Amino acid sequence: MTILVKVFGDLRKKIEGSNVTNSLPLNKHIESDGIETISDILNKFAIEKEETSHLFVNGMYSGFNKKVKDGDRVGLFPKNMSVLYKWYFTRNEDE
């Protein structure tokens, strides 16, 4: 099975083989083997935590340790696309 990773803004340039010519998010299906958390996804694409502002799993504001599984949708937003989510919503983290 796969996980759908939607990569926004400047982070799209970090994805090998991506051709960023528009403002749409990059949709990347990845195999879930060996992927347990959002941090694992960031590591797979060589994205540093400091480069991100907001992370979502299935539409829920999430943190780096949020567990992911087959069929999940993950959104990765860069620092230059930050919004006020962190002021108003609690990150959904798995312990």
PyMOL Python script that loads the backbone (N, CA, C, O; Angstrom):
from pymol import cmd

cmd.read_pdbstr("""\
ATOM      1  N   MET A   1       0.848  -1.189   0.000  1.00  0.00           N
ATOM      2  CA  MET A   1       0.000   0.000   0.000  1.00  0.00           C
ATOM      3  C   MET A   1       0.888   1.245   0.000  1.00  0.00           C
ATOM      4  O   MET A   1       2.104   1.179   0.179  1.00  0.00           O
ATOM      5  N   THR A   2       0.227   2.371  -0.208  1.00  0.00           N
ATOM      6  CA  THR A   2       0.982   3.619  -0.309  1.00  0.00           C
ATOM      7  C   THR A   2       0.407   4.705   0.592  1.00  0.00           C
ATOM      8  O   THR A   2      -0.712   4.612   1.095  1.00  0.00           O
ATOM      9  N   ILE A   3       1.212   5.725   0.768  1.00  0.00           N
ATOM     10  CA  ILE A   3       0.834   6.946   1.469  1.00  0.00           C
ATOM     11  C   ILE A   3       0.926   8.066   0.444  1.00  0.00           C
ATOM     12  O   ILE A   3       1.909   8.160  -0.290  1.00  0.00           O
ATOM     13  N   LEU A   4      -0.096   8.916   0.391  1.00  0.00           N
ATOM     14  CA  LEU A   4      -0.065  10.069  -0.505  1.00  0.00           C
ATOM     15  C   LEU A   4       0.567  11.236   0.237  1.00  0.00           C
ATOM     16  O   LEU A   4       0.069  11.661   1.279  1.00  0.00           O
ATOM     17  N   VAL A   5       1.658  11.747  -0.301  1.00  0.00           N
ATOM     18  CA  VAL A   5       2.337  12.898   0.290  1.00  0.00           C
ATOM     19  C   VAL A   5       2.129  14.084  -0.642  1.00  0.00           C
ATOM     20  O   VAL A   5       2.529  14.050  -1.806  1.00  0.00           O
ATOM     21  N   LYS A   6       1.497  15.134  -0.118  1.00  0.00           N
ATOM     22  CA  LYS A   6       1.276  16.364  -0.875  1.00  0.00           C
ATOM     23  C   LYS A   6       2.311  17.377  -0.397  1.00  0.00           C
ATOM     24  O   LYS A   6       2.311  17.782   0.765  1.00  0.00           O
ATOM     25  N   VAL A   7       3.183  17.775  -1.301  1.00  0.00           N
ATOM     26  CA  VAL A   7       4.297  18.651  -0.954  1.00  0.00           C
ATOM     27  C   VAL A   7       4.023  20.029  -1.550  1.00  0.00           C
ATOM     28  O   VAL A   7       3.761  20.157  -2.746  1.00  0.00           O
ATOM     29  N   PHE A   8       4.086  21.052  -0.711  1.00  0.00           N
ATOM     30  CA  PHE A   8       3.719  22.407  -1.111  1.00  0.00           C
ATOM     31  C   PHE A   8       4.939  23.319  -1.191  1.00  0.00           C
ATOM     32  O   PHE A   8       5.964  23.080  -0.552  1.00  0.00           O
ATOM     33  N   GLY A   9       4.797  24.369  -1.992  1.00  0.00           N
ATOM     34  CA  GLY A   9       5.773  25.455  -2.055  1.00  0.00           C
ATOM     35  C   GLY A   9       7.182  25.006  -2.384  1.00  0.00           C
ATOM     36  O   GLY A   9       7.396  24.107  -3.197  1.00  0.00           O
ATOM     37  N   ASP A  10       8.147  25.656  -1.729  1.00  0.00           N
ATOM     38  CA  ASP A  10       9.563  25.411  -1.993  1.00  0.00           C
ATOM     39  C   ASP A  10      10.001  23.981  -1.688  1.00  0.00           C
ATOM     40  O   ASP A  10      11.009  23.519  -2.222  1.00  0.00           O
ATOM     41  N   LEU A  11       9.262  23.280  -0.843  1.00  0.00           N
ATOM     42  CA  LEU A  11       9.639  21.901  -0.523  1.00  0.00           C
ATOM     43  C   LEU A  11       9.548  20.999  -1.746  1.00  0.00           C
ATOM     44  O   LEU A  11      10.198  19.954  -1.789  1.00  0.00           O
ATOM     45  N   ARG A  12       8.758  21.379  -2.730  1.00  0.00           N
ATOM     46  CA  ARG A  12       8.622  20.569  -3.949  1.00  0.00           C
ATOM     47  C   ARG A  12       9.967  20.399  -4.652  1.00  0.00           C
ATOM     48  O   ARG A  12      10.206  19.380  -5.300  1.00  0.00           O
ATOM     49  N   LYS A  13      10.839  21.387  -4.527  1.00  0.00           N
ATOM     50  CA  LYS A  13      12.155  21.330  -5.175  1.00  0.00           C
ATOM     51  C   LYS A  13      13.046  20.249  -4.567  1.00  0.00           C
ATOM     52  O   LYS A  13      14.020  19.826  -5.191  1.00  0.00           O
ATOM     53  N   LYS A  14      12.724  19.804  -3.363  1.00  0.00           N
ATOM     54  CA  LYS A  14      13.522  18.794  -2.676  1.00  0.00           C
ATOM     55  C   LYS A  14      13.229  17.379  -3.181  1.00  0.00           C
ATOM     56  O   LYS A  14      13.989  16.451  -2.904  1.00  0.00           O
ATOM     57  N   ILE A  15      12.140  17.217  -3.913  1.00  0.00           N
ATOM     58  CA  ILE A  15      11.727  15.893  -4.356  1.00  0.00           C
ATOM     59  C   ILE A  15      12.428  15.554  -5.668  1.00  0.00           C
ATOM     60  O   ILE A  15      12.246  16.237  -6.676  1.00  0.00           O
ATOM     61  N   GLU A  16      13.217  14.508  -5.642  1.00  0.00           N
ATOM     62  CA  GLU A  16      13.981  14.105  -6.821  1.00  0.00           C
ATOM     63  C   GLU A  16      13.047  13.814  -7.992  1.00  0.00           C
ATOM     64  O   GLU A  16      12.048  13.109  -7.846  1.00  0.00           O
ATOM     65  N   GLY A  17      13.383  14.359  -9.138  1.00  0.00           N
ATOM     66  CA  GLY A  17      12.606  14.124 -10.348  1.00  0.00           C
ATOM     67  C   GLY A  17      11.386  15.005 -10.501  1.00  0.00           C
ATOM     68  O   GLY A  17      10.646  14.867 -11.475  1.00  0.00           O
ATOM     69  N   SER A  18      11.160  15.915  -9.553  1.00  0.00           N
ATOM     70  CA  SER A  18       9.987  16.790  -9.667  1.00  0.00           C
ATOM     71  C   SER A  18      10.288  17.931 -10.628  1.00  0.00           C
ATOM     72  O   SER A  18      11.414  18.423 -10.702  1.00  0.00           O
ATOM     73  N   ASN A  19       9.270  18.336 -11.352  1.00  0.00           N
ATOM     74  CA  ASN A  19       9.389  19.440 -12.296  1.00  0.00           C
ATOM     75  C   ASN A  19       8.413  20.520 -11.838  1.00  0.00           C
ATOM     76  O   ASN A  19       7.228  20.472 -12.166  1.00  0.00           O
ATOM     77  N   VAL A  20       8.910  21.483 -11.086  1.00  0.00           N
ATOM     78  CA  VAL A  20       8.063  22.513 -10.488  1.00  0.00           C
ATOM     79  C   VAL A  20       7.889  23.654 -11.484  1.00  0.00           C
ATOM     80  O   VAL A  20       8.776  24.490 -11.651  1.00  0.00           O
ATOM     81  N   THR A  21       6.736  23.676 -12.141  1.00  0.00           N
ATOM     82  CA  THR A  21       6.480  24.730 -13.126  1.00  0.00           C
ATOM     83  C   THR A  21       5.199  25.488 -12.836  1.00  0.00           C
ATOM     84  O   THR A  21       4.840  26.410 -13.569  1.00  0.00           O
ATOM     85  N   ASN A  22       4.502  25.101 -11.763  1.00  0.00           N
ATOM     86  CA  ASN A  22       3.256  25.784 -11.422  1.00  0.00           C
ATOM     87  C   ASN A  22       3.151  25.913  -9.908  1.00  0.00           C
ATOM     88  O   ASN A  22       4.089  25.579  -9.184  1.00  0.00           O
ATOM     89  N   SER A  23       2.031  26.387  -9.441  1.00  0.00           N
ATOM     90  CA  SER A  23       1.873  26.596  -8.002  1.00  0.00           C
ATOM     91  C   SER A  23       1.078  25.482  -7.326  1.00  0.00           C
ATOM     92  O   SER A  23       0.713  25.604  -6.156  1.00  0.00           O
ATOM     93  N   LEU A  24       0.810  24.415  -8.040  1.00  0.00           N
ATOM     94  CA  LEU A  24       0.057  23.300  -7.469  1.00  0.00           C
ATOM     95  C   LEU A  24       0.954  22.445  -6.580  1.00  0.00           C
ATOM     96  O   LEU A  24       2.163  22.376  -6.797  1.00  0.00           O
ATOM     97  N   PRO A  25       0.359  21.787  -5.571  1.00  0.00           N
ATOM     98  CA  PRO A  25       1.176  20.890  -4.757  1.00  0.00           C
ATOM     99  C   PRO A  25       1.643  19.696  -5.587  1.00  0.00           C
ATOM    100  O   PRO A  25       0.998  19.304  -6.559  1.00  0.00           O
ATOM    101  N   LEU A  26       2.764  19.137  -5.186  1.00  0.00           N
ATOM    102  CA  LEU A  26       3.283  17.934  -5.817  1.00  0.00           C
ATOM    103  C   LEU A  26       2.679  16.741  -5.086  1.00  0.00           C
ATOM    104  O   LEU A  26       2.831  16.623  -3.870  1.00  0.00           O
ATOM    105  N   ASN A  27       2.002  15.866  -5.801  1.00  0.00           N
ATOM    106  CA  ASN A  27       1.412  14.662  -5.220  1.00  0.00           C
ATOM    107  C   ASN A  27       2.348  13.492  -5.469  1.00  0.00           C
ATOM    108  O   ASN A  27       2.629  13.137  -6.613  1.00  0.00           O
ATOM    109  N   LYS A  28       2.822  12.902  -4.389  1.00  0.00           N
ATOM    110  CA  LYS A  28       3.790  11.813  -4.494  1.00  0.00           C
ATOM    111  C   LYS A  28       3.263  10.621  -3.701  1.00  0.00           C
ATOM    112  O   LYS A  28       3.015  10.734  -2.501  1.00  0.00           O
ATOM    113  N   HIS A  29       3.093   9.493  -4.358  1.00  0.00           N
ATOM    114  CA  HIS A  29       2.701   8.258  -3.672  1.00  0.00           C
ATOM    115  C   HIS A  29       3.974   7.519  -3.284  1.00  0.00           C
ATOM    116  O   HIS A  29       4.833   7.255  -4.126  1.00  0.00           O
ATOM    117  N   ILE A  30       4.087   7.188  -2.000  1.00  0.00           N
ATOM    118  CA  ILE A  30       5.268   6.457  -1.537  1.00  0.00           C
ATOM    119  C   ILE A  30       4.823   5.156  -0.885  1.00  0.00           C
ATOM    120  O   ILE A  30       3.731   5.064  -0.325  1.00  0.00           O
ATOM    121  N   GLU A  31       5.679   4.167  -0.966  1.00  0.00           N
ATOM    122  CA  GLU A  31       5.414   2.896  -0.297  1.00  0.00           C
ATOM    123  C   GLU A  31       5.506   3.108   1.210  1.00  0.00           C
ATOM    124  O   GLU A  31       6.372   3.836   1.696  1.00  0.00           O
ATOM    125  N   SER A  32       4.611   2.468   1.931  1.00  0.00           N
ATOM    126  CA  SER A  32       4.571   2.663   3.382  1.00  0.00           C
ATOM    127  C   SER A  32       5.581   1.792   4.125  1.00  0.00           C
ATOM    128  O   SER A  32       5.752   1.950   5.334  1.00  0.00           O
ATOM    129  N   ASP A  33       6.250   0.881   3.430  1.00  0.00           N
ATOM    130  CA  ASP A  33       7.249   0.023   4.074  1.00  0.00           C
ATOM    131  C   ASP A  33       8.352   0.869   4.702  1.00  0.00           C
ATOM    132  O   ASP A  33       8.982   1.680   4.022  1.00  0.00           O
ATOM    133  N   GLY A  34       8.582   0.682   5.989  1.00  0.00           N
ATOM    134  CA  GLY A  34       9.641   1.404   6.687  1.00  0.00           C
ATOM    135  C   GLY A  34       9.272   2.820   7.094  1.00  0.00           C
ATOM    136  O   GLY A  34      10.089   3.522   7.690  1.00  0.00           O
ATOM    137  N   ILE A  35       8.061   3.249   6.784  1.00  0.00           N
ATOM    138  CA  ILE A  35       7.602   4.595   7.144  1.00  0.00           C
ATOM    139  C   ILE A  35       6.631   4.465   8.317  1.00  0.00           C
ATOM    140  O   ILE A  35       5.569   3.857   8.186  1.00  0.00           O
ATOM    141  N   GLU A  36       7.001   5.037   9.457  1.00  0.00           N
ATOM    142  CA  GLU A  36       6.141   4.974  10.637  1.00  0.00           C
ATOM    143  C   GLU A  36       5.620   6.336  11.062  1.00  0.00           C
ATOM    144  O   GLU A  36       4.510   6.436  11.586  1.00  0.00           O
ATOM    145  N   THR A  37       6.409   7.396  10.844  1.00  0.00           N
ATOM    146  CA  THR A  37       6.033   8.735  11.302  1.00  0.00           C
ATOM    147  C   THR A  37       6.281   9.763  10.197  1.00  0.00           C
ATOM    148  O   THR A  37       6.889   9.465   9.169  1.00  0.00           O
ATOM    149  N   ILE A  38       5.796  10.973  10.437  1.00  0.00           N
ATOM    150  CA  ILE A  38       6.069  12.062   9.501  1.00  0.00           C
ATOM    151  C   ILE A  38       7.576  12.298   9.394  1.00  0.00           C
ATOM    152  O   ILE A  38       8.075  12.606   8.311  1.00  0.00           O
ATOM    153  N   SER A  39       8.295  12.159  10.485  1.00  0.00           N
ATOM    154  CA  SER A  39       9.757  12.324  10.446  1.00  0.00           C
ATOM    155  C   SER A  39      10.396  11.367   9.448  1.00  0.00           C
ATOM    156  O   SER A  39      11.351  11.735   8.764  1.00  0.00           O
ATOM    157  N   ASP A  40       9.885  10.151   9.358  1.00  0.00           N
ATOM    158  CA  ASP A  40      10.413   9.185   8.394  1.00  0.00           C
ATOM    159  C   ASP A  40      10.204   9.669   6.962  1.00  0.00           C
ATOM    160  O   ASP A  40      11.062   9.470   6.103  1.00  0.00           O
ATOM    161  N   ILE A  41       9.066  10.303   6.709  1.00  0.00           N
ATOM    162  CA  ILE A  41       8.792  10.843   5.372  1.00  0.00           C
ATOM    163  C   ILE A  41       9.759  11.985   5.070  1.00  0.00           C
ATOM    164  O   ILE A  41      10.314  12.057   3.974  1.00  0.00           O
ATOM    165  N   LEU A  42       9.961  12.871   6.034  1.00  0.00           N
ATOM    166  CA  LEU A  42      10.908  13.970   5.835  1.00  0.00           C
ATOM    167  C   LEU A  42      12.307  13.426   5.538  1.00  0.00           C
ATOM    168  O   LEU A  42      12.989  13.921   4.641  1.00  0.00           O
ATOM    169  N   ASN A  43      12.727  12.420   6.283  1.00  0.00           N
ATOM    170  CA  ASN A  43      14.043  11.817   6.055  1.00  0.00           C
ATOM    171  C   ASN A  43      14.145  11.205   4.662  1.00  0.00           C
ATOM    172  O   ASN A  43      15.181  11.311   4.006  1.00  0.00           O
ATOM    173  N   LYS A  44      13.077  10.570   4.215  1.00  0.00           N
ATOM    174  CA  LYS A  44      13.067   9.947   2.883  1.00  0.00           C
ATOM    175  C   LYS A  44      13.353  10.973   1.793  1.00  0.00           C
ATOM    176  O   LYS A  44      14.032  10.668   0.812  1.00  0.00           O
ATOM    177  N   PHE A  45      12.838  12.189   1.962  1.00  0.00           N
ATOM    178  CA  PHE A  45      13.013  13.234   0.958  1.00  0.00           C
ATOM    179  C   PHE A  45      14.131  14.221   1.310  1.00  0.00           C
ATOM    180  O   PHE A  45      14.281  15.244   0.642  1.00  0.00           O
ATOM    181  N   ALA A  46      14.911  13.927   2.345  1.00  0.00           N
ATOM    182  CA  ALA A  46      16.009  14.800   2.793  1.00  0.00           C
ATOM    183  C   ALA A  46      15.513  16.211   3.088  1.00  0.00           C
ATOM    184  O   ALA A  46      16.154  17.200   2.731  1.00  0.00           O
ATOM    185  N   ILE A  47      14.358  16.284   3.746  1.00  0.00           N
ATOM    186  CA  ILE A  47      13.792  17.567   4.171  1.00  0.00           C
ATOM    187  C   ILE A  47      14.085  17.728   5.661  1.00  0.00           C
ATOM    188  O   ILE A  47      13.727  16.865   6.463  1.00  0.00           O
ATOM    189  N   GLU A  48      14.728  18.819   6.025  1.00  0.00           N
ATOM    190  CA  GLU A  48      15.030  19.097   7.429  1.00  0.00           C
ATOM    191  C   GLU A  48      13.768  19.586   8.137  1.00  0.00           C
ATOM    192  O   GLU A  48      12.945  20.279   7.539  1.00  0.00           O
ATOM    193  N   LYS A  49      13.619  19.229   9.397  1.00  0.00           N
ATOM    194  CA  LYS A  49      12.456  19.677  10.174  1.00  0.00           C
ATOM    195  C   LYS A  49      12.340  21.195  10.166  1.00  0.00           C
ATOM    196  O   LYS A  49      11.237  21.740  10.119  1.00  0.00           O
ATOM    197  N   GLU A  50      13.484  21.876  10.212  1.00  0.00           N
ATOM    198  CA  GLU A  50      13.500  23.335  10.261  1.00  0.00           C
ATOM    199  C   GLU A  50      12.977  23.976   8.977  1.00  0.00           C
ATOM    200  O   GLU A  50      12.654  25.164   8.967  1.00  0.00           O
ATOM    201  N   GLU A  51      12.889  23.207   7.901  1.00  0.00           N
ATOM    202  CA  GLU A  51      12.389  23.724   6.628  1.00  0.00           C
ATOM    203  C   GLU A  51      10.868  23.716   6.560  1.00  0.00           C
ATOM    204  O   GLU A  51      10.285  24.303   5.648  1.00  0.00           O
ATOM    205  N   THR A  52      10.223  23.058   7.513  1.00  0.00           N
ATOM    206  CA  THR A  52       8.764  22.922   7.480  1.00  0.00           C
ATOM    207  C   THR A  52       8.096  23.883   8.454  1.00  0.00           C
ATOM    208  O   THR A  52       8.690  24.313   9.442  1.00  0.00           O
ATOM    209  N   SER A  53       6.843  24.205   8.146  1.00  0.00           N
ATOM    210  CA  SER A  53       6.065  25.006   9.090  1.00  0.00           C
ATOM    211  C   SER A  53       4.871  24.218   9.601  1.00  0.00           C
ATOM    212  O   SER A  53       4.602  24.201  10.802  1.00  0.00           O
ATOM    213  N   HIS A  54       4.156  23.569   8.697  1.00  0.00           N
ATOM    214  CA  HIS A  54       2.948  22.837   9.083  1.00  0.00           C
ATOM    215  C   HIS A  54       2.928  21.473   8.430  1.00  0.00           C
ATOM    216  O   HIS A  54       3.328  21.303   7.279  1.00  0.00           O
ATOM    217  N   LEU A  55       2.452  20.509   9.195  1.00  0.00           N
ATOM    218  CA  LEU A  55       2.354  19.126   8.752  1.00  0.00           C
ATOM    219  C   LEU A  55       0.932  18.660   9.031  1.00  0.00           C
ATOM    220  O   LEU A  55       0.371  18.949  10.088  1.00  0.00           O
ATOM    221  N   PHE A  56       0.361  17.947   8.091  1.00  0.00           N
ATOM    222  CA  PHE A  56      -1.004  17.456   8.248  1.00  0.00           C
ATOM    223  C   PHE A  56      -1.066  15.975   7.898  1.00  0.00           C
ATOM    224  O   PHE A  56      -0.405  15.518   6.966  1.00  0.00           O
ATOM    225  N   VAL A  57      -1.868  15.232   8.655  1.00  0.00           N
ATOM    226  CA  VAL A  57      -2.177  13.844   8.322  1.00  0.00           C
ATOM    227  C   VAL A  57      -3.690  13.739   8.259  1.00  0.00           C
ATOM    228  O   VAL A  57      -4.382  13.970   9.251  1.00  0.00           O
ATOM    229  N   ASN A  58      -4.195  13.393   7.092  1.00  0.00           N
ATOM    230  CA  ASN A  58      -5.637  13.279   6.858  1.00  0.00           C
ATOM    231  C   ASN A  58      -6.386  14.538   7.290  1.00  0.00           C
ATOM    232  O   ASN A  58      -7.469  14.463   7.870  1.00  0.00           O
ATOM    233  N   GLY A  59      -5.796  15.685   7.001  1.00  0.00           N
ATOM    234  CA  GLY A  59      -6.434  16.969   7.287  1.00  0.00           C
ATOM    235  C   GLY A  59      -6.277  17.468   8.712  1.00  0.00           C
ATOM    236  O   GLY A  59      -6.766  18.548   9.044  1.00  0.00           O
ATOM    237  N   MET A  60      -5.605  16.700   9.559  1.00  0.00           N
ATOM    238  CA  MET A  60      -5.403  17.094  10.957  1.00  0.00           C
ATOM    239  C   MET A  60      -3.996  17.651  11.145  1.00  0.00           C
ATOM    240  O   MET A  60      -3.012  17.034  10.738  1.00  0.00           O
ATOM    241  N   TYR A  61      -3.916  18.831  11.769  1.00  0.00           N
ATOM    242  CA  TYR A  61      -2.625  19.456  12.070  1.00  0.00           C
ATOM    243  C   TYR A  61      -1.818  18.490  12.933  1.00  0.00           C
ATOM    244  O   TYR A  61      -2.293  18.064  13.985  1.00  0.00           O
ATOM    245  N   SER A  62      -0.623  18.144  12.509  1.00  0.00           N
ATOM    246  CA  SER A  62       0.145  17.090  13.162  1.00  0.00           C
ATOM    247  C   SER A  62       1.578  17.511  13.422  1.00  0.00           C
ATOM    248  O   SER A  62       2.053  18.526  12.913  1.00  0.00           O
ATOM    249  N   GLY A  63       2.253  16.706  14.226  1.00  0.00           N
ATOM    250  CA  GLY A  63       3.653  16.942  14.548  1.00  0.00           C
ATOM    251  C   GLY A  63       4.554  15.891  13.920  1.00  0.00           C
ATOM    252  O   GLY A  63       4.084  14.969  13.253  1.00  0.00           O
ATOM    253  N   PHE A  64       5.847  16.042  14.140  1.00  0.00           N
ATOM    254  CA  PHE A  64       6.843  15.172  13.524  1.00  0.00           C
ATOM    255  C   PHE A  64       6.697  13.712  13.929  1.00  0.00           C
ATOM    256  O   PHE A  64       7.028  12.821  13.146  1.00  0.00           O
ATOM    257  N   ASN A  65       6.208  13.452  15.134  1.00  0.00           N
ATOM    258  CA  ASN A  65       6.104  12.078  15.632  1.00  0.00           C
ATOM    259  C   ASN A  65       4.760  11.428  15.351  1.00  0.00           C
ATOM    260  O   ASN A  65       4.498  10.319  15.816  1.00  0.00           O
ATOM    261  N   LYS A  66       3.912  12.102  14.600  1.00  0.00           N
ATOM    262  CA  LYS A  66       2.599  11.543  14.260  1.00  0.00           C
ATOM    263  C   LYS A  66       2.788  10.280  13.426  1.00  0.00           C
ATOM    264  O   LYS A  66       3.500  10.283  12.422  1.00  0.00           O
ATOM    265  N   LYS A  67       2.148   9.214  13.854  1.00  0.00           N
ATOM    266  CA  LYS A  67       2.239   7.955  13.122  1.00  0.00           C
ATOM    267  C   LYS A  67       1.414   8.029  11.842  1.00  0.00           C
ATOM    268  O   LYS A  67       0.344   8.637  11.813  1.00  0.00           O
ATOM    269  N   VAL A  68       1.927   7.402  10.785  1.00  0.00           N
ATOM    270  CA  VAL A  68       1.226   7.330   9.506  1.00  0.00           C
ATOM    271  C   VAL A  68       1.110   5.867   9.102  1.00  0.00           C
ATOM    272  O   VAL A  68       1.892   5.018   9.530  1.00  0.00           O
ATOM    273  N   LYS A  69       0.104   5.594   8.257  1.00  0.00           N
ATOM    274  CA  LYS A  69      -0.129   4.212   7.831  1.00  0.00           C
ATOM    275  C   LYS A  69      -0.632   4.189   6.395  1.00  0.00           C
ATOM    276  O   LYS A  69      -0.883   5.232   5.792  1.00  0.00           O
ATOM    277  N   ASP A  70      -0.773   2.995   5.864  1.00  0.00           N
ATOM    278  CA  ASP A  70      -1.281   2.818   4.509  1.00  0.00           C
ATOM    279  C   ASP A  70      -2.554   3.619   4.299  1.00  0.00           C
ATOM    280  O   ASP A  70      -3.445   3.615   5.148  1.00  0.00           O
ATOM    281  N   GLY A  71      -2.639   4.305   3.166  1.00  0.00           N
ATOM    282  CA  GLY A  71      -3.840   5.043   2.809  1.00  0.00           C
ATOM    283  C   GLY A  71      -3.920   6.453   3.359  1.00  0.00           C
ATOM    284  O   GLY A  71      -4.825   7.202   2.992  1.00  0.00           O
ATOM    285  N   ASP A  72      -2.988   6.838   4.238  1.00  0.00           N
ATOM    286  CA  ASP A  72      -3.013   8.195   4.795  1.00  0.00           C
ATOM    287  C   ASP A  72      -2.630   9.226   3.738  1.00  0.00           C
ATOM    288  O   ASP A  72      -1.953   8.921   2.756  1.00  0.00           O
ATOM    289  N   ARG A  73      -3.087  10.459   3.973  1.00  0.00           N
ATOM    290  CA  ARG A  73      -2.708  11.621   3.160  1.00  0.00           C
ATOM    291  C   ARG A  73      -1.901  12.548   4.055  1.00  0.00           C
ATOM    292  O   ARG A  73      -2.364  12.948   5.123  1.00  0.00           O
ATOM    293  N   VAL A  74      -0.705  12.886   3.621  1.00  0.00           N
ATOM    294  CA  VAL A  74       0.192  13.729   4.412  1.00  0.00           C
ATOM    295  C   VAL A  74       0.470  15.010   3.635  1.00  0.00           C
ATOM    296  O   VAL A  74       0.811  14.960   2.453  1.00  0.00           O
ATOM    297  N   GLY A  75       0.326  16.156   4.295  1.00  0.00           N
ATOM    298  CA  GLY A  75       0.638  17.447   3.685  1.00  0.00           C
ATOM    299  C   GLY A  75       1.857  18.061   4.351  1.00  0.00           C
ATOM    300  O   GLY A  75       1.935  18.138   5.577  1.00  0.00           O
ATOM    301  N   LEU A  76       2.818  18.501   3.527  1.00  0.00           N
ATOM    302  CA  LEU A  76       4.048  19.124   4.027  1.00  0.00           C
ATOM    303  C   LEU A  76       4.129  20.553   3.507  1.00  0.00           C
ATOM    304  O   LEU A  76       4.157  20.779   2.297  1.00  0.00           O
ATOM    305  N   PHE A  77       4.165  21.517   4.425  1.00  0.00           N
ATOM    306  CA  PHE A  77       4.234  22.935   4.059  1.00  0.00           C
ATOM    307  C   PHE A  77       5.564  23.530   4.505  1.00  0.00           C
ATOM    308  O   PHE A  77       6.027  23.242   5.608  1.00  0.00           O
ATOM    309  N   PRO A  78       6.191  24.361   3.659  1.00  0.00           N
ATOM    310  CA  PRO A  78       7.467  24.981   4.009  1.00  0.00           C
ATOM    311  C   PRO A  78       7.288  26.187   4.925  1.00  0.00           C
ATOM    312  O   PRO A  78       6.177  26.684   5.111  1.00  0.00           O
ATOM    313  N   LYS A  79       8.397  26.645   5.491  1.00  0.00           N
ATOM    314  CA  LYS A  79       8.392  27.812   6.389  1.00  0.00           C
ATOM    315  C   LYS A  79       7.767  29.044   5.755  1.00  0.00           C
ATOM    316  O   LYS A  79       7.046  29.787   6.422  1.00  0.00           O
ATOM    317  N   ASN A  80       8.038  29.269   4.466  1.00  0.00           N
ATOM    318  CA  ASN A  80       7.525  30.493   3.842  1.00  0.00           C
ATOM    319  C   ASN A  80       6.038  30.420   3.497  1.00  0.00           C
ATOM    320  O   ASN A  80       5.503  31.337   2.873  1.00  0.00           O
ATOM    321  N   MET A  81       5.372  29.342   3.895  1.00  0.00           N
ATOM    322  CA  MET A  81       3.928  29.234   3.704  1.00  0.00           C
ATOM    323  C   MET A  81       3.213  29.057   5.044  1.00  0.00           C
ATOM    324  O   MET A  81       2.109  28.513   5.094  1.00  0.00           O
ATOM    325  N   SER A  82       3.834  29.510   6.117  1.00  0.00           N
ATOM    326  CA  SER A  82       3.241  29.300   7.438  1.00  0.00           C
ATOM    327  C   SER A  82       1.986  30.143   7.615  1.00  0.00           C
ATOM    328  O   SER A  82       1.863  31.246   7.083  1.00  0.00           O
ATOM    329  N   VAL A  83       1.073  29.587   8.371  1.00  0.00           N
ATOM    330  CA  VAL A  83      -0.176  30.265   8.719  1.00  0.00           C
ATOM    331  C   VAL A  83      -0.335  30.195  10.231  1.00  0.00           C
ATOM    332  O   VAL A  83       0.558  29.702  10.920  1.00  0.00           O
ATOM    333  N   LEU A  84      -1.420  30.664  10.743  1.00  0.00           N
ATOM    334  CA  LEU A  84      -1.596  30.772  12.191  1.00  0.00           C
ATOM    335  C   LEU A  84      -2.056  29.487  12.876  1.00  0.00           C
ATOM    336  O   LEU A  84      -2.487  29.531  14.028  1.00  0.00           O
ATOM    337  N   TYR A  85      -1.974  28.349  12.196  1.00  0.00           N
ATOM    338  CA  TYR A  85      -2.422  27.097  12.796  1.00  0.00           C
ATOM    339  C   TYR A  85      -1.799  26.862  14.156  1.00  0.00           C
ATOM    340  O   TYR A  85      -2.494  26.484  15.099  1.00  0.00           O
ATOM    341  N   LYS A  86      -0.486  27.083  14.275  1.00  0.00           N
ATOM    342  CA  LYS A  86       0.172  26.744  15.533  1.00  0.00           C
ATOM    343  C   LYS A  86      -0.282  27.614  16.692  1.00  0.00           C
ATOM    344  O   LYS A  86      -0.054  27.262  17.850  1.00  0.00           O
ATOM    345  N   TRP A  87      -0.917  28.738  16.406  1.00  0.00           N
ATOM    346  CA  TRP A  87      -1.432  29.582  17.477  1.00  0.00           C
ATOM    347  C   TRP A  87      -2.808  29.136  17.950  1.00  0.00           C
ATOM    348  O   TRP A  87      -3.174  29.375  19.101  1.00  0.00           O
ATOM    349  N   TYR A  88      -3.563  28.501  17.087  1.00  0.00           N
ATOM    350  CA  TYR A  88      -4.957  28.196  17.400  1.00  0.00           C
ATOM    351  C   TYR A  88      -5.280  26.719  17.522  1.00  0.00           C
ATOM    352  O   TYR A  88      -6.303  26.360  18.106  1.00  0.00           O
ATOM    353  N   PHE A  89      -4.437  25.859  16.987  1.00  0.00           N
ATOM    354  CA  PHE A  89      -4.720  24.431  17.002  1.00  0.00           C
ATOM    355  C   PHE A  89      -3.564  23.678  17.633  1.00  0.00           C
ATOM    356  O   PHE A  89      -2.401  24.039  17.453  1.00  0.00           O
ATOM    357  N   THR A  90      -3.887  22.640  18.366  1.00  0.00           N
ATOM    358  CA  THR A  90      -2.882  21.790  18.976  1.00  0.00           C
ATOM    359  C   THR A  90      -2.445  20.745  17.964  1.00  0.00           C
ATOM    360  O   THR A  90      -3.270  20.182  17.244  1.00  0.00           O
ATOM    361  N   ARG A  91      -1.158  20.492  17.915  1.00  0.00           N
ATOM    362  CA  ARG A  91      -0.656  19.449  17.032  1.00  0.00           C
ATOM    363  C   ARG A  91      -1.113  18.088  17.522  1.00  0.00           C
ATOM    364  O   ARG A  91      -1.086  17.800  18.719  1.00  0.00           O
ATOM    365  N   ASN A  92      -1.525  17.270  16.599  1.00  0.00           N
ATOM    366  CA  ASN A  92      -1.921  15.904  16.897  1.00  0.00           C
ATOM    367  C   ASN A  92      -0.669  15.036  16.828  1.00  0.00           C
ATOM    368  O   ASN A  92      -0.205  14.691  15.741  1.00  0.00           O
ATOM    369  N   GLU A  93      -0.125  14.684  17.989  1.00  0.00           N
ATOM    370  CA  GLU A  93       1.102  13.880  18.070  1.00  0.00           C
ATOM    371  C   GLU A  93       0.777  12.534  18.689  1.00  0.00           C
ATOM    372  O   GLU A  93      -0.024  12.448  19.620  1.00  0.00           O
ATOM    373  N   ASP A  94       1.391  11.500  18.181  1.00  0.00           N
ATOM    374  CA  ASP A  94       1.320  10.205  18.836  1.00  0.00           C
ATOM    375  C   ASP A  94       2.444  10.151  19.851  1.00  0.00           C
ATOM    376  O   ASP A  94       3.541  10.651  19.602  1.00  0.00           O
ATOM    377  N   GLU A  95       2.180   9.566  20.954  1.00  0.00           N
ATOM    378  CA  GLU A  95       3.202   9.459  22.008  1.00  0.00           C
ATOM    379  C   GLU A  95       4.110   8.307  21.716  1.00  0.00           C
ATOM    380  O   GLU A  95       5.038   8.044  22.480  1.00  0.00           O
TER     381      GLU A  95
END
""", "prot")
cmd.dss("prot")
cmd.show_as("cartoon", "prot")
cmd.util.cbc("prot")
cmd.orient("prot")
